[in-house]
Amino acid sequence: MKVKDIRTYFLNVPCGKLISDSARTLDSIQLIVVKVQTDDDFEGTGYTYTLRGGEGVKAIIDKELKKKVQGRNPLEIEEIWNDMCTLTDARTHGGTATNSIAAVDIALWDIKGKEEKKPLFRLLGGKRNRIPIYDSDYGWLHYSCNEIAKNARELVKLGFRGFKIKVGKKNLEEDIERIRAVREAVGDKFSLMVDANQAFSVSEAIRRGKAYEKFNINWFEEPTVDGDVNDYAEIASALDLPVATGEWIYHLDIFQKLIQKKAVDIIQPDVCRVKGITEWIKIAEYAENYGIPVAPHFVMDLHVHLTCAFSNGLTVEHMPWLTHLFKIPLAIEDGYAIAPEREGNGIEFKEDFLGKLA
């Protein structure tokens, strides 16, 4: 079997609502879809996304990675992945290069699943087919206390068992008011997480974290700038609530350092940013050895497979921005995401969507 062709598609995808956190406000993201076709008529689908610069991701795939992958055996994933990393210097740089590799790598794993006639989570050795799912699409920073409490009650009606809300208001009291409003709306048994999107200094993160602790918070996400292991170690040691981070971390070695330093309690690698499934597996395996749970960021349709395949897979994040593009959306039942039994990753984009982009 050989790779015959690689096709890419680019689209601005509306999020369906205003998105706001302590770092940014937006209403759309950029999606890059990859189709890898073989001479045996297998086709693998992968994708990645960016907040900006998506044309650059597409260009790297079209002008660089395609030449490196075309004509190769798509089942030799590790070798191809290593060559793509070397070609783009992605072992030391994150962002555009890692996003590009991720999309191709995800497509190759899709081919492998189809060739072995297994869904991705079973291909990776997974025994369970469902994972808890929490929502973070109802918790944006611009929602008032009344709005966010109403959203929390709606999530309970929909069957969700967890909710993540944004923090990082100018004053701590404003954050506390929003957290209290949610707790009063849904009670203490409902899982509640908070996400600062790297808003705070170390001292402010500790101050706010101590104030959040009394509300039975499951984790405090991105309290300060990602990547500074010593800062995260200081915060984690000062707080009683778990610290989580990882959505903006692109490399295995940074996750390793965070775990070694006991600077994080939960890691959140994003398969579309960490050079695909191949590196996501390496990260999850390393964390598994240290008893660190994995609660990945976004792209729930892919992460449902990956978390189901690992014993330390904790939960996936409900952010349905891409759902309307898929022929078969992710199934959610009683607060759990259900991994599809379709061969490969089970993702099929609607034909009219891809047709407009061809």
N, C-alpha and C positions, 0 to 999 in steps of 0.2 A: 504494500500500500504506500502511495506517495501523495504528498500535497500537490494538488493540481492548480489551485487558485485561492486567493484570499481577496474577499470583497469587504469594503467598509462603507458605513452609512453614518451620517451625522445629523443630529436634530436638536433644536432647542425644545425642551419639554417643560410646559407650564406645571407648576406644583399644585395648581388648583386653589391656592390661597396665598396670602401674604405670609412669608416666613421671616421670623425675627428672633435673634438671640443677642448675646452681649457683643458679638463680633461683627454681625452683618445683617442686612435685610435684603431679601431677594424674592422673586416670584417664579423663577424657572431655573432649570439646570441644563447642562449640555450632555447629550448622550452620544456615545460612539459604539456602534454595533459592528461586530466582526463575524463574517461567515467564512469558514475554512472548508474548502471542498477537496475531496480526494479523487484519485482515478478509479476507486472502487465504489464511487457514488455515495460515500458517507459525507455528511455535512455537519460540521460542528458550529454551534452558536456561542459567541462570547460577547461581552460588552463591558464598558466602563463608563464613567461619568466624570464631569468636572464642573466646577462653578464658573470657570472661564478658561479660555485657551483650548477648547476642544478641537479646534481646527488643527492645532499643533500636534495633538495626540493622533488624529487621523493621518496627518502627514508623515509622522514617524513610522506608523504601520505601513502606509502605502509605499514610502520611498526607501525605508531601511529594513524593517522586519520582514516584509514580504519576500525580499530577495534572500534573506537568511533562512526562511522556512520553506519556501517553494521547492519542490522536488525531494523533500525529506520524508522519512517515515513519521507520521504524526503520532505514533505510539511511543516514540523515543522522546517523551516529554521532558525528562530531566536534562537530557543533552541539549535539546533545543532551547530550553529555558536558560541554561547556562550560557549558551552562545548569544542569546538575545541580551542578557545582562552585560556580557562583555562588550558587545557591539555598542550599546548605548551608555556605557559607564553607569548603569543603574545600580551597581553595588554601593556606590557612594553618593549618588544623587537621587532625590525623590521628585515626585510630581509627574511631569509630562512623560518622562521615560518609563517610570514604573506603571503608570496608568496604561500605557501602550502595550507593555509586555503582558499586563494582567488580562487584557481583552483577548489577546491571542492564546495565552495559556489556558484560559477558561474554555475557549473553543476546542482546544486540543483534548482537554479532559472530557468534554462532551462527546467527541469522537470516540475516545477510549471506552466510555460507558456504553455507547451504541454498539461498538464492535464486540464488546463482551456481553451485550444484551442485559445490562444492569443499570438501575438508577444510580446516580452519583453517590448517594449516601451509602448504598450497599457495596458499590465498587470500592469505597474507602473503608469498608469493614463495619459499617454501622449496623446495629441490631434494632434500635428503636426507630420509629418513623414519625415521631412527633416531638416538639420542643415547646416549652412555654414561650408565649409572645407578649410583649408589653408595647404600649403605644407611646409615641413621643410626638405625634403629629397634631395633638390637641393641646400641647403645652407651651406654645411660643410665648416669648417675653412680652409681646404687646397686649396679650389678653389681660383684662382686668380681673380682680379677685372673683367677682360674680361670674364672669365668663369662664374662667378656668375651673371654678367649682361646678358649674353647669356641665362643662365638657367632661369632667371626671365622673359625674353621675351618669352621663350618656355612655361612657366607656363601660361602666359596670353593667348597664343594660345590654350592651353589645357582647358581653361575656369576657371582656378583658380582665386580667387579674393584676395588671401592673400599669403604671403611668409614670412617665418622666417629664418633669417640667423644667423650664429654663429659669435660672437664677442669674444674678448679676445686675440687679437694679442699682441705681446710684446709692441708695441707702439700704443698709441691712434690714431695717424695719419693713421696707417694701417687699423684700424677699420673704421675710417671715410671715407677712400678711397673706401672701399667695400660698405658701406652704400650709399655713393653718387653715385657709379656706378649703383646700383640697382635703386635708385630713378630716375636717368637720363634715365634709360632704360624703366621704366614702368610708370613714372609720379607720381603725388602726390595723386591721388585717389585710387591707389592700396594699400591695407593694408600691412604694413611692420612691422614685429616684430624682436627684437634682443634677443639673448640668450647667456649669458656669462658662463653658466654651473659652477657657483659658483667660478669664477676665481679671483674676486677682494676683496680687503679689503674694509671696509666701506668707507673710504675716497676716494679710487680710484674708487669705484662704483659711488659715487656721482660726482666725477670729470668727469668720462666718460659719465654718464647719462646726465649731463648738456650739454655735447657736442653732444650727440645723439638727444637731444630734437628738434633741429632745422630741423630735417628731417621728422617730423610728424610720429613718431614711435608709434604704437598702444600699445605695452608694452615692458618692459625691464625685461627679464626673468632670474631668478636665479643670481642676481648681486653679491651675496656673499653666504657664507656657509649656507645651509638650517638649520632651527631649532632654530637659535638665534633670538628670537622675538624682542629684543631691537635693534639689528643691523638692522633688516628689517624695524622697525619703524623709525629709524633715516634716512635711505635711502629714504623711502617713503615720509617722511615729507619734505625732502630737494629737491625732484624732482617734476617737473610738469607732467612728463610722467608716466603712470600707471606701477606699479611693480607687477610682477607675480611670483609665485613659487608653489611648491608642489609635483613635480614628485618623489622626494626622501623622502617625508614625509609619514610615515606609520600609523599614528594614528590620530583619530578625535581630541584629545585634543590639539595637536599642531596647527591644522588648527583653532580651536576655539581661541587659544591665539593670533595667528596672526591677526585674524579678530577683536577680542576685542581691541587689541592695535592699530588698524588701520595701521597695518604694511604691508598690502598687498591689492592690488586693484582687482586682479584676482587670483583665486586658480586653481591648476592643479592636482587634485588627479588622481592617476593611479589605476584603478580597480584591476589590477593584483598585486599591492603592498600593498593596504590598506585593506587587508583581504576580498576582493571580493565586490560583489554588496551590500551586507547587510551594510557594513560600508560606502561604497561610497554614498549610499542613506542618511545616517546620516550626512555625511559631506556636501552634496549638500543642504539638508534641512536647516542645520544650516546657511550656507552661504546665502541661499535664504531669510532667516529672516533678514539678514543685508544688503540685496541688492548687494551682491557680486557675480559677474558672475563666471561660472565654464567653464574652457577650458582645458579638461583633456589631459594627456600625452599619446601618442602612442595608440595602440590597437583600431584603429578606428572602427573596426567591432563590438566591444562591446560598445564603447563609443557613437556610433551613437544612440543606444537605450536610453542610460542613459541621454544624453543631450536633446534628443527630449522629454523626460518625465518630464523635469523640466523647469520652466519658466526662470530660470537664466542660463540655458544651452546656452553657447555663440557660441562655435565652436568646431570642432574636428580637429585632426592633421593628415595630410596625410603622412604616413610613410609605404609604401607598402611592407615591408619585408616579411610578411606572406601571401600575396595575392595568390601566386602561389600554396599554400597548400590547399586552399579552393575550394570545388566544385563550389560554386557560390560566386564570389568576390563581395565586396561592390559596389553598384551602385553609381556613381557620375555623376551628371547632372548640368551643368551650374553653377558650383561653390558650389554645395550642395551635401552632403552625404545623401543618401536615406535609411531610415530605412526599412529593409525587413519586409514584412507582413507574413513571415513564422512563424509558431508556435515556441515559445521559443526564443532563441537568434538567430536562423536562421543559425548557424554555422555548417557546415559539412566539415570535413577534407576528402581529397581524400582517397579512400580506399587503393590505392597502397602505399600511404605514410604511413598510419597506419599499413598496412600489413607488411611493412619492419621493423617496430618497435616492433611488437607483440612478 
